[in-house]
């Protein structure tokens, strides 16, 4: 094949290729206009149920603490929330400790614990150990709720419910009951007994952040079922034992001179304090709004 024929063939191939690209580009442009043109300015979803905006949510609830070392708490309470938009709400949450259940670890200490000269204040009597452990009495919080996701859930591809996922953040106050402070040299020096201090109790209020996430499933226009995880981290003495230490001036030394023979605020340790919350919500007004 001569150089002239080869050149003409290359030009023909190039022209055909450019023609294909031009044709594809034209079809793509026409397709873009066809999709965006008629729908320009139209809402992404039509006839959507607006479950939250402008409605008050009232929710009786029951909560169970998780990962507790010595005592689990079941709380009963309520939540009230007003939704400014369909994705933002502000409200209050609270619960009262109705039931306290000792964990297996508490039972083991009660049955197998040993009192020595070193831990005489921490465990005066193994039989009375359940009397000295800390317990959560109540909790309350103010919070903001954000609802970033919503859609439908299906059960066996037969039952469909509207649902949304939410997260929340706020501040909480918590009522705790702990073993009362034990000043130095309170124990009977003759017998070495600290039994009286083991059953003495003291209540206080702890301030903490609270945050978590949950899933809401709408049964109908004004009733929903909620599953929620909540965290309330703060420091407290769950075991009622001598955990901290003081230096020679009496200042908290974060474990120095342990054990120091004193039970006070220096013996509190940080705990995350998880809980699972189950609630049934009622919305007012009862009629749900529907978008265009």
Secondary structure in CASP SS format (residue, H / E / C, confidence):
PFRMAT SS
TARGET T0000
AUTHOR 0000-0000-0000
METHOD secondary structure of the structure
MODEL  1
X C 1.00
X C 1.00
X H 1.00
X H 1.00
X H 1.00
X H 1.00
X H 1.00
X H 1.00
X H 1.00
X H 1.00
X H 1.00
X H 1.00
X H 1.00
X H 1.00
X H 1.00
X H 1.00
X H 1.00
X H 1.00
X H 1.00
X H 1.00
X H 1.00
X H 1.00
X H 1.00
X H 1.00
X H 1.00
X H 1.00
X H 1.00
X H 1.00
X H 1.00
X H 1.00
X H 1.00
X H 1.00
X H 1.00
X H 1.00
X H 1.00
X H 1.00
X H 1.00
X H 1.00
X H 1.00
X C 1.00
X C 1.00
X C 1.00
X C 1.00
X C 1.00
X C 1.00
X C 1.00
X C 1.00
X C 1.00
X E 1.00
X E 1.00
X C 1.00
X C 1.00
X C 1.00
X C 1.00
X C 1.00
X E 1.00
X E 1.00
X E 1.00
X E 1.00
X E 1.00
X E 1.00
X E 1.00
X E 1.00
X E 1.00
X E 1.00
X E 1.00
X C 1.00
X C 1.00
X C 1.00
X C 1.00
X E 1.00
X E 1.00
X E 1.00
X E 1.00
X E 1.00
X E 1.00
X E 1.00
X E 1.00
X E 1.00
X E 1.00
X E 1.00
X E 1.00
X E 1.00
X C 1.00
X C 1.00
X C 1.00
X C 1.00
X E 1.00
X E 1.00
X E 1.00
X E 1.00
X E 1.00
X E 1.00
X E 1.00
X E 1.00
X E 1.00
X E 1.00
X E 1.00
X E 1.00
X E 1.00
X E 1.00
X E 1.00
X C 1.00
X H 1.00
X H 1.00
X H 1.00
X H 1.00
X H 1.00
X H 1.00
X H 1.00
X H 1.00
X H 1.00
X C 1.00
X C 1.00
X C 1.00
X C 1.00
X C 1.00
X C 1.00
X C 1.00
X C 1.00
X C 1.00
X C 1.00
X C 1.00
X C 1.00
X C 1.00
X C 1.00
X C 1.00
X C 1.00
X H 1.00
X H 1.00
X H 1.00
X C 1.00
X C 1.00
X C 1.00
X E 1.00
X E 1.00
X E 1.00
X E 1.00
X E 1.00
X E 1.00
X E 1.00
X E 1.00
X E 1.00
X E 1.00
X E 1.00
X E 1.00
X E 1.00
X E 1.00
X E 1.00
X E 1.00
X E 1.00
X E 1.00
X E 1.00
X E 1.00
X E 1.00
X C 1.00
X C 1.00
X C 1.00
X E 1.00
X E 1.00
X E 1.00
X E 1.00
X E 1.00
X E 1.00
X E 1.00
X E 1.00
X E 1.00
X E 1.00
X E 1.00
X E 1.00
X E 1.00
X E 1.00
X E 1.00
X E 1.00
X E 1.00
X E 1.00
X E 1.00
X E 1.00
X E 1.00
X C 1.00
X C 1.00
X E 1.00
X C 1.00
X C 1.00
X C 1.00
X C 1.00
X C 1.00
X C 1.00
X C 1.00
X C 1.00
X C 1.00
X C 1.00
X C 1.00
X C 1.00
X H 1.00
X H 1.00
X H 1.00
X H 1.00
X H 1.00
X C 1.00
X E 1.00
X E 1.00
X E 1.00
X E 1.00
X E 1.00
X E 1.00
X E 1.00
X E 1.00
X E 1.00
X E 1.00
X E 1.00
X E 1.00
X E 1.00
X E 1.00
X E 1.00
X E 1.00
X E 1.00
X E 1.00
X C 1.00
X C 1.00
X C 1.00
X C 1.00
X E 1.00
X E 1.00
X E 1.00
X E 1.00
X E 1.00
X E 1.00
X E 1.00
X E 1.00
X E 1.00
X C 1.00
X C 1.00
X E 1.00
X E 1.00
X E 1.00
X C 1.00
X C 1.00
X C 1.00
X C 1.00
X C 1.00
X C 1.00
X C 1.00
X C 1.00
X C 1.00
X E 1.00
X C 1.00
X C 1.00
X C 1.00
X C 1.00
X C 1.00
X E 1.00
X C 1.00
X C 1.00
X C 1.00
X C 1.00
X C 1.00
X C 1.00
X C 1.00
X C 1.00
X C 1.00
X C 1.00
X E 1.00
X C 1.00
X H 1.00
X H 1.00
X H 1.00
X C 1.00
X E 1.00
X E 1.00
X E 1.00
X C 1.00
X C 1.00
X E 1.00
X E 1.00
X E 1.00
X E 1.00
X E 1.00
X E 1.00
X E 1.00
X E 1.00
X E 1.00
X E 1.00
X E 1.00
X C 1.00
X C 1.00
X C 1.00
X C 1.00
X E 1.00
X E 1.00
X C 1.00
X C 1.00
END
